[in-house]
Amino acid sequence: MARVDKMREEILEGSIEKTLFRLAWPLILNNLVQVLYNITDTFWLGKIGREALSAPGVSWPLIGTLMNLGQGFAVAGFAFVGQYIGAKLYDKANRAAGALYSLLLFFASITAVIGFFITPKALEFMKVTPNVYPYALTYVRIIFIGIPFSFTGFAFSALMRATGDTKTPVKINMFTVFLNVILDPILIFGLFGLPKLGVAGAAIATVFSNTLGSIIGAYLLFTRRTTIHLSLRDLKPDFEFYKRIFKVGLPAGVGQSANSFGFVILTRIIFGFGDVTYAAYTITTRLVNFLTSISRGISMAMGTMIAQNVGAENYKRAKRIAERTMIVNVIIATTAVVVIGILRVPVFKVFLDDKAVIKESAIVWKYFLTSVPFFNGIFVVVDNVFRASGHTKKSMMLGILRLWGLRIPLSYLLGYLILGSSIGVFLGMGLSNVIAGLFGFTWFLRGTWMRRIIEEE
């Protein structure tokens, strides 16, 4: 535990900015590489056509609805392990890690079966157009087959980040992403004598790469090569601790799943204006994700610092960490939006040289993407503070407010009933980011999150 002790001391007492960026740079690099893969995936599928390009974008809200329940438990495990380490209760940190890993293995298997069979009806509910439907159906079902390995990958990354080790999961993720990038064109276009699989090839590349990454993570955990050590005995069901994980993780999972299902509804709303509008939305969001990877990495690193400081009951320091993270992220997100606005047309032509889609992208940028600083700079930071401190009910309510209370009704009302165009949809999405960001900041300032969840121990 010498490495954990050293990192803990830096997180609790060291320079906030220096520690934040030390933890963040591997996560930033990982996010950039992950988004690079998403852009590469979009690039290759765009060579097949607009319908194939839209398939992953259509699919992920549905996949996320079920996957995020498991991710909620990973959030709980992260909060418990991080706070136990902050309180210097290392044995209990290992206990929490084992309980999380075994719980996710079981839950993921159920999720995979349910997801596989409900996919056709779910896509019909989303009003996916007939041209996109077969591509989306193929893509989603293959991804669901690999869900158990994705869940254990979530667990590994969360546990490592909770200890302050942001490098190990990033090394594995970078390996799997680069493998995915290599496999994508090979499987999509049938290179080197392999069959041409199209969209199915993109999904298979994703599942294979994630599976290999999860196996590597498990090997490290069970061979004592990481800061958290597990054995088969640690995977023995611990129903008492499962209750605690459920108490903290269920609100996070329900909140994230409700948000993902909200994007299912939002997809239905956007598709009401046709394939062109959705294709413009898909490409534009991929671009902004690339340019805001830095701010998202910093927010994740902040979560580690918040969890350990809350565990040590250093609440004032935790608040300062969050406030400084907000300032940095607002600057980064604003810069990203400006860059996209300047380079929008030439960059879009790289992915899809479609005049209608490029014209529609101007609407997406003006009415939606200009709100990103309120989302990435404020909302995401506050959400991570609530989750890292273990106050997942607050995170759940904040997320549901943004999507169900604001984004969906505003997008529908402005898009269909007031303006009658895609401008209204994207204006509603932008307003939801601004209002939710300001509301979240006000809630953060009240300080009701400054209470650790391990007090009952």
C-alpha positions as CSV (number, residue, x, y, z in Angstrom):
1,M,0.0,0.0,0.0
2,A,3.0,2.3,-0.2
3,R,2.0,3.7,-3.6
4,V,-1.6,4.3,-2.3
5,D,-0.3,6.1,0.8
6,K,1.9,8.3,-1.3
7,M,-0.8,9.2,-3.7
8,R,-3.3,9.7,-0.9
9,E,-1.0,12.2,0.8
10,E,-0.6,14.2,-2.4
11,I,-4.4,14.2,-3.0
12,L,-5.2,15.3,0.5
13,E,-2.4,17.8,1.1
14,G,-0.5,18.6,-2.2
15,S,-1.0,21.4,-4.7
16,I,-4.6,21.2,-6.1
17,E,-3.7,22.2,-9.7
18,K,-0.5,20.0,-9.9
19,T,-2.3,16.9,-8.5
20,L,-5.4,17.5,-10.7
21,F,-3.3,17.6,-13.9
22,R,-1.1,14.7,-12.8
23,L,-4.2,12.6,-12.4
24,A,-5.9,14.1,-15.4
25,W,-3.4,13.8,-18.2
26,P,-3.7,10.0,-18.6
27,L,-7.5,10.3,-18.6
28,I,-7.3,13.2,-21.2
29,L,-5.1,11.1,-23.4
30,N,-7.4,8.2,-23.0
31,N,-10.4,10.3,-23.9
32,L,-8.7,11.8,-27.0
33,V,-7.8,8.3,-28.2
34,Q,-11.4,7.0,-27.5
35,V,-12.9,9.9,-29.4
36,L,-10.3,9.4,-32.2
37,Y,-11.7,5.9,-32.5
38,N,-15.3,7.2,-32.6
39,I,-14.3,9.6,-35.4
40,T,-12.5,6.8,-37.2
41,D,-15.5,4.6,-36.9
42,T,-17.7,7.4,-38.2
43,F,-15.2,8.0,-41.1
44,W,-15.2,4.3,-42.3
45,L,-19.0,3.9,-41.9
46,G,-19.5,7.1,-43.8
47,K,-17.8,5.4,-46.8
48,I,-20.7,3.0,-46.8
49,G,-23.4,5.7,-46.6
50,R,-25.5,8.0,-44.5
51,E,-27.5,5.1,-43.1
52,A,-24.5,3.1,-41.9
53,L,-22.9,6.2,-40.4
54,S,-26.1,6.8,-38.3
55,A,-26.3,3.2,-36.9
56,P,-23.9,3.6,-33.9
57,G,-25.4,7.0,-33.0
58,V,-28.9,5.5,-33.0
59,S,-27.7,2.5,-31.1
60,W,-25.9,3.9,-28.1
61,P,-28.9,5.6,-26.4
62,L,-30.6,2.1,-26.3
63,I,-27.4,0.3,-25.2
64,G,-26.7,2.9,-22.6
65,T,-30.2,2.6,-21.1
66,L,-29.3,-0.9,-19.9
67,M,-25.5,-0.5,-19.5
68,N,-25.9,2.5,-17.3
69,L,-27.6,0.5,-14.5
70,G,-24.3,-1.4,-14.2
71,Q,-22.3,1.8,-14.5
72,G,-24.2,3.1,-11.5
73,F,-22.9,0.3,-9.4
74,A,-19.4,1.1,-10.7
75,V,-20.0,4.7,-9.5
76,A,-20.9,3.4,-6.0
77,G,-17.8,1.2,-5.9
78,F,-15.7,4.1,-6.9
79,A,-17.1,6.3,-4.1
80,F,-16.7,3.6,-1.5
81,V,-13.2,2.6,-2.4
82,G,-12.1,6.2,-2.8
83,Q,-13.5,7.3,0.6
84,Y,-12.2,4.2,2.4
85,I,-8.7,5.1,1.0
86,G,-9.2,8.7,2.1
87,A,-10.1,7.4,5.6
88,K,-7.1,5.0,5.4
89,L,-9.3,1.9,5.7
90,Y,-7.5,-0.2,3.1
91,D,-9.0,-3.6,4.0
92,K,-12.5,-2.3,3.5
93,A,-11.4,-0.8,0.2
94,N,-10.4,-4.3,-1.0
95,R,-13.7,-5.7,0.3
96,A,-15.7,-3.1,-1.6
97,A,-13.7,-3.8,-4.8
98,G,-14.4,-7.6,-4.6
99,A,-18.2,-7.0,-4.0
100,L,-18.4,-4.6,-6.9
101,Y,-16.6,-7.0,-9.3
102,S,-18.8,-10.0,-8.5
103,L,-22.0,-8.0,-8.6
104,L,-21.3,-6.5,-12.0
105,L,-20.5,-10.0,-13.5
106,F,-23.9,-11.2,-12.5
107,F,-25.8,-8.1,-13.5
108,A,-24.1,-7.9,-16.9
109,S,-25.1,-11.4,-17.9
110,I,-28.8,-10.6,-17.3
111,T,-28.5,-7.2,-19.1
112,A,-27.0,-8.9,-22.2
113,V,-29.9,-11.3,-22.5
114,I,-32.6,-8.7,-22.0
115,G,-31.0,-6.2,-24.4
116,F,-30.6,-8.7,-27.2
117,F,-34.2,-9.7,-27.3
118,I,-35.8,-6.2,-26.8
119,T,-33.8,-4.5,-29.5
120,P,-36.2,-4.8,-32.4
121,K,-39.1,-3.3,-30.5
122,A,-36.9,-0.6,-29.0
123,L,-35.7,0.5,-32.4
124,E,-39.3,0.6,-33.7
125,F,-40.3,2.7,-30.7
126,M,-37.4,5.1,-31.5
127,K,-39.0,5.6,-35.0
128,V,-35.7,4.7,-36.6
129,T,-36.2,5.1,-40.4
130,P,-36.4,1.9,-42.5
131,N,-33.1,2.8,-44.2
132,V,-31.2,2.9,-40.9
133,Y,-33.1,0.1,-39.0
134,P,-31.3,-3.0,-40.4
135,Y,-27.9,-1.5,-39.7
136,A,-28.9,-0.4,-36.2
137,L,-30.4,-3.8,-35.4
138,T,-27.3,-5.7,-36.4
139,Y,-25.0,-3.3,-34.5
140,V,-26.9,-3.3,-31.3
141,R,-27.3,-7.0,-31.0
142,I,-23.7,-7.7,-31.5
143,I,-22.7,-5.0,-28.9
144,F,-25.1,-6.6,-26.3
145,I,-23.3,-10.0,-26.7
146,G,-20.2,-8.3,-25.3
147,I,-21.8,-6.5,-22.5
148,P,-20.4,-8.7,-19.6
149,F,-16.9,-7.9,-20.6
150,S,-17.7,-4.2,-20.9
151,F,-19.1,-4.2,-17.4
152,T,-16.0,-5.8,-15.8
153,G,-14.0,-3.2,-17.7
154,F,-16.0,-0.4,-16.1
155,A,-15.3,-2.0,-12.7
156,F,-11.6,-2.2,-13.3
157,S,-11.3,1.4,-14.4
158,A,-13.4,2.7,-11.5
159,L,-11.4,0.8,-8.9
160,M,-8.1,2.0,-10.3
161,R,-9.2,5.6,-10.5
162,A,-10.5,5.5,-6.9
163,T,-7.0,4.7,-5.7
164,G,-5.4,7.5,-7.7
165,D,-4.0,5.1,-10.4
166,T,-5.2,6.7,-13.6
167,K,-2.4,5.3,-15.8
168,T,-3.0,1.5,-15.7
169,P,-6.6,1.6,-17.0
170,V,-5.6,4.1,-19.6
171,K,-2.8,1.9,-20.9
172,I,-5.3,-0.9,-21.4
173,N,-8.0,1.3,-22.9
174,M,-5.5,2.8,-25.4
175,F,-4.4,-0.7,-26.4
176,T,-8.0,-1.8,-27.0
177,V,-8.9,1.4,-28.9
178,F,-5.9,1.1,-31.2
179,L,-6.7,-2.5,-31.8
180,N,-10.3,-1.4,-32.6
181,V,-9.0,1.2,-35.0
182,I,-7.0,-1.4,-36.8
183,L,-9.8,-4.0,-36.9
184,D,-12.5,-1.5,-38.1
185,P,-11.5,-1.2,-41.8
186,I,-10.4,-4.8,-42.0
187,L,-13.8,-6.2,-40.8
188,I,-16.0,-3.5,-42.4
189,F,-14.5,-3.8,-45.9
190,G,-13.3,-7.4,-45.8
191,L,-9.5,-6.8,-46.2
192,F,-6.9,-9.5,-46.3
193,G,-9.3,-12.1,-47.6
194,L,-11.9,-11.7,-44.8
195,P,-15.6,-11.4,-45.6
196,K,-17.0,-7.9,-46.0
197,L,-19.1,-7.4,-42.8
198,G,-20.1,-3.7,-43.0
199,V,-21.7,-2.3,-39.8
200,A,-21.5,-5.8,-38.2
201,G,-17.7,-5.6,-38.7
202,A,-17.6,-2.3,-36.7
203,A,-19.6,-3.9,-33.8
204,I,-17.4,-7.1,-33.8
205,A,-14.2,-5.0,-33.7
206,T,-15.6,-3.1,-30.6
207,V,-16.7,-6.3,-28.8
208,F,-13.5,-8.2,-29.4
209,S,-11.3,-5.2,-28.3
210,N,-13.3,-4.6,-25.2
211,T,-13.3,-8.3,-24.3
212,L,-9.5,-8.5,-24.6
213,G,-9.1,-5.3,-22.5
214,S,-11.3,-6.7,-19.7
215,I,-9.4,-10.0,-19.6
216,I,-6.1,-8.0,-19.2
217,G,-7.6,-6.0,-16.4
218,A,-8.8,-9.1,-14.6
219,Y,-5.4,-10.7,-14.9
220,L,-3.8,-7.7,-13.3
221,L,-6.3,-7.6,-10.4
222,F,-6.0,-11.2,-9.6
223,T,-2.1,-11.4,-9.9
224,R,-1.5,-8.6,-7.4
225,R,-0.1,-6.2,-10.1
226,T,-2.3,-3.3,-9.1
227,T,-3.0,-1.1,-6.1
228,I,-6.2,-3.1,-5.4
229,H,-5.8,-6.9,-5.1
230,L,-8.5,-9.5,-5.6
231,S,-8.7,-13.3,-5.2
232,L,-11.5,-15.7,-6.0
233,R,-12.5,-15.5,-2.3
234,D,-13.2,-11.8,-2.7
235,L,-15.8,-12.6,-5.3
236,K,-17.9,-14.6,-2.8
237,P,-21.3,-12.9,-2.6
238,D,-21.4,-10.4,0.2
239,F,-25.1,-9.6,0.4
240,E,-24.7,-7.1,3.3
241,F,-22.3,-5.1,1.2
242,Y,-24.4,-5.5,-1.9
243,K,-27.1,-3.7,0.0
244,R,-24.8,-0.7,0.5
245,I,-23.7,-0.7,-3.1
246,F,-27.4,-0.9,-4.2
247,K,-28.3,2.0,-1.9
248,V,-25.6,4.3,-3.5
249,G,-25.4,2.7,-6.9
250,L,-29.1,2.3,-7.8
251,P,-29.9,6.0,-7.9
252,A,-26.8,6.6,-10.1
253,G,-27.8,3.7,-12.3
254,V,-31.4,4.7,-12.6
255,G,-30.4,8.3,-13.2
256,Q,-28.0,7.4,-16.0
257,S,-30.4,4.9,-17.5
258,A,-33.2,7.4,-17.4
259,N,-30.9,9.8,-19.2
260,S,-30.0,7.2,-21.8
261,F,-33.7,6.4,-22.3
262,G,-34.3,10.1,-22.6
263,F,-31.8,10.1,-25.5
264,V,-33.9,7.3,-27.0
265,I,-36.8,9.7,-27.0
266,L,-34.6,12.5,-28.2
267,T,-33.5,10.4,-31.1
268,R,-37.1,9.9,-32.0
269,I,-37.6,13.6,-31.9
270,I,-34.6,14.4,-34.1
271,F,-35.4,11.6,-36.6
272,G,-38.8,13.4,-37.1
273,F,-36.9,15.8,-39.3
274,G,-35.1,13.1,-41.3
275,D,-31.8,11.3,-41.9
276,V,-30.0,14.5,-42.8
277,T,-30.7,16.2,-39.5
278,Y,-29.6,13.1,-37.5
279,A,-26.4,12.7,-39.5
280,A,-25.5,16.3,-38.9
281,Y,-26.2,15.9,-35.2
282,T,-24.1,12.7,-35.0
283,I,-21.0,14.1,-36.7
284,T,-21.1,17.4,-34.8
285,T,-21.3,15.8,-31.4
286,R,-18.4,13.5,-32.3
287,L,-16.3,16.5,-33.1
288,V,-17.2,18.4,-29.9
289,N,-16.4,15.2,-27.9
290,F,-13.0,15.2,-29.4
291,L,-12.3,18.9,-28.6
292,T,-13.7,18.6,-25.0
293,S,-11.9,15.4,-24.1
294,I,-9.5,17.5,-22.0
295,S,-12.3,19.0,-19.8
296,R,-13.9,15.5,-19.3
297,G,-10.5,14.0,-18.3
298,I,-10.0,16.8,-15.8
299,S,-13.5,16.2,-14.3
300,M,-12.8,12.5,-13.9
301,A,-9.5,13.3,-12.1
302,M,-11.4,15.7,-9.9
303,G,-13.7,12.9,-8.9
304,T,-10.8,10.9,-7.5
305,M,-9.7,13.9,-5.4
306,I,-13.2,14.6,-4.2
307,A,-13.8,11.0,-3.1
308,Q,-10.6,10.8,-1.1
309,N,-11.0,14.3,0.5
310,V,-14.6,13.6,1.4
311,G,-13.5,10.3,2.9
312,A,-10.9,12.2,5.0
313,E,-13.6,14.8,5.8
314,N,-11.6,17.6,4.1
315,Y,-14.7,19.3,2.8
316,K,-13.4,22.8,2.3
317,R,-10.5,21.5,0.2
318,A,-13.0,19.3,-1.8
319,K,-15.0,22.5,-2.6
320,R,-11.9,24.4,-3.8
321,I,-11.0,21.5,-6.0
322,A,-14.4,21.5,-7.7
323,E,-14.4,25.3,-8.1
324,R,-11.0,25.4,-9.8
325,T,-12.0,22.5,-12.1
326,M,-15.1,24.5,-13.2
327,I,-13.0,27.5,-14.2
328,V,-10.6,25.4,-16.3
329,N,-13.3,23.4,-18.0
330,V,-15.4,26.5,-19.0
331,I,-12.3,27.9,-20.7
332,I,-11.6,24.7,-22.5
333,A,-15.2,24.1,-23.6
334,T,-15.6,27.6,-24.9
335,T,-12.4,27.3,-27.0
336,A,-13.7,24.0,-28.4
337,V,-17.0,25.5,-29.6
338,V,-15.2,28.4,-31.3
339,V,-12.8,26.0,-33.1
340,I,-15.6,23.9,-34.4
341,G,-17.4,27.0,-35.6
342,I,-14.4,28.1,-37.6
343,L,-13.5,24.7,-39.1
344,R,-17.0,23.2,-39.4
345,V,-17.4,23.0,-43.2
346,P,-14.0,21.6,-44.2
347,V,-14.0,19.1,-41.4
348,F,-17.5,17.9,-42.2
349,K,-16.4,17.2,-45.8
350,V,-13.8,14.8,-44.5
351,F,-16.6,12.6,-43.0
352,L,-19.5,13.1,-45.4
353,D,-19.4,15.4,-48.4
354,D,-23.1,15.9,-48.4
355,K,-24.3,19.5,-48.9
356,A,-27.6,19.0,-47.1
357,V,-25.8,17.6,-44.0
358,I,-23.2,20.3,-44.0
359,K,-25.9,23.0,-44.2
360,E,-27.8,21.4,-41.3
361,S,-24.7,21.3,-39.2
362,A,-24.7,25.1,-39.0
363,I,-28.0,24.9,-37.1
364,V,-26.6,22.3,-34.8
365,W,-23.6,24.4,-34.0
366,K,-25.5,27.7,-33.5
367,Y,-28.4,26.5,-31.4
368,F,-26.9,23.6,-29.5
369,L,-23.1,23.5,-29.4
370,T,-22.8,27.0,-28.1
371,S,-24.3,25.8,-24.9
372,V,-21.5,23.2,-24.3
373,P,-19.5,25.4,-21.8
374,F,-22.5,25.3,-19.4
375,F,-22.7,21.5,-19.8
376,N,-19.0,20.4,-19.8
377,G,-17.8,23.4,-17.7
378,I,-20.4,23.4,-15.0
379,F,-23.0,20.6,-15.1
380,V,-20.5,17.7,-15.6
381,V,-18.3,19.0,-12.8
382,V,-21.2,19.3,-10.3
383,D,-22.5,15.9,-11.4
384,N,-19.1,14.3,-10.7
385,V,-18.9,16.0,-7.3
386,F,-22.2,14.5,-6.3
387,R,-21.3,11.0,-7.5
388,A,-17.7,11.0,-6.1
389,S,-19.1,12.1,-2.7
390,G,-21.6,9.2,-2.8
391,H,-24.6,11.5,-3.0
392,T,-26.0,9.8,-6.1
393,K,-29.6,10.8,-5.5
394,K,-28.6,14.4,-6.2
395,S,-26.8,13.3,-9.3
396,M,-29.9,11.3,-10.4
397,M,-32.2,14.3,-9.9
398,L,-29.9,16.7,-11.6
399,G,-29.6,14.5,-14.7
400,I,-33.3,13.8,-14.9
401,L,-34.0,17.5,-14.6
402,R,-31.7,18.4,-17.5
403,L,-33.1,15.7,-19.8
404,W,-36.7,15.0,-18.8
405,G,-37.6,18.2,-17.2
406,L,-35.9,20.5,-19.8
407,R,-34.4,19.0,-22.9
408,I,-37.1,16.7,-24.1
409,P,-40.1,19.0,-23.5
410,L,-38.3,22.1,-24.8
411,S,-37.0,20.3,-27.9
412,Y,-40.5,18.9,-28.7
413,L,-42.3,22.1,-28.0
414,L,-39.9,24.4,-29.8
415,G,-39.3,21.9,-32.7
416,Y,-42.8,20.7,-33.4
417,L,-45.3,23.1,-31.9
418,I,-43.7,26.5,-32.0
419,L,-41.0,26.8,-34.7
420,G,-41.8,23.7,-36.7
421,S,-38.2,23.0,-37.7
422,S,-35.0,21.4,-36.5
423,I,-33.9,24.8,-35.2
424,G,-36.5,24.4,-32.4
425,V,-35.1,21.0,-31.5
426,F,-31.5,22.1,-31.2
427,L,-32.5,25.4,-29.5
428,G,-34.4,23.4,-26.8
429,M,-31.3,21.2,-26.3
430,G,-29.1,24.2,-25.9
431,L,-31.4,25.9,-23.4
432,S,-31.5,22.7,-21.3
433,N,-27.7,22.8,-20.9
434,V,-27.7,26.5,-19.9
435,I,-30.6,26.2,-17.3
436,A,-29.4,22.9,-15.9
437,G,-25.8,24.2,-15.6
438,L,-26.9,27.2,-13.6
439,F,-29.2,25.2,-11.4
440,G,-26.5,22.6,-10.7
441,F,-24.0,25.4,-9.7
442,T,-26.5,26.8,-7.3
443,W,-27.1,23.4,-5.7
444,F,-23.4,22.8,-5.5
445,L,-22.9,26.0,-3.5
446,R,-25.4,24.9,-0.9
447,G,-22.8,22.3,0.2
448,T,-25.3,19.5,1.0
449,W,-23.0,17.0,-0.6
450,M,-20.3,17.6,2.1
451,R,-20.9,14.3,4.0
452,R,-19.2,11.0,3.4
453,I,-21.1,7.8,2.9
454,I,-18.8,5.6,5.1
455,E,-19.8,7.3,8.4
456,E,-21.9,4.3,9.3
457,E,-18.8,2.0,9.4
